[in-house]
Amino acid sequence: MAKTAADYRIEFIQSATYGATGTKVKTFQAYEYKADQKAFVFVGGFTAPAKTANKDLWKVVAERE
């Protein structure tokens, strides 16, 4: 079954500078909906390029699978 934005909750979005290279990124925490538990479960902290739209951050999490 294909995942959608409704299957994820993205929180604590922050801008950061990554490492010695000075690369700009967004950091955030992600939660994924688990139907068997009927709840959003924490799946980890992630980074994305700084220009990634907030509404598209769920796609970064979905790509990990």
C-alpha positions, -999 to +999 in steps of 0.1 A: +000+000+000+014+034-010+022+058+018+008+094+018+015+125+039-014+115+062+007+085+073+034+107+088+037+134+114+067+158+111+076+178+141+104+201+155+116+214+121+148+234+125+174+249+102+210+239+108+245+241+093+260+207+089+296+199+096+327+216+085+314+220+049+288+245+061+260+227+042+226+241+051+200+215+061+166+211+078+165+187+108+132+172+120+116+143+139+092+119+122+064+098+134+046+071+113+010+059+118+008+023+128-027+009+122-023-021+145-014+003+174-038+030+163-011+056+170+018+075+156+051+059+165+085+077+165+107+065+137+137+088+141+154+121+134+162+131+099+178+158+078+169+172+044+183+198+021+175+233+033+153+242+003+130+212+008+094+224+014+081+215+049+051+199+033+074+175+014+095+163+044+074+132+048+088+120+015+123+119+030+110+096+057+091+074+032+123+069+011+141+052+039+121+020+033 
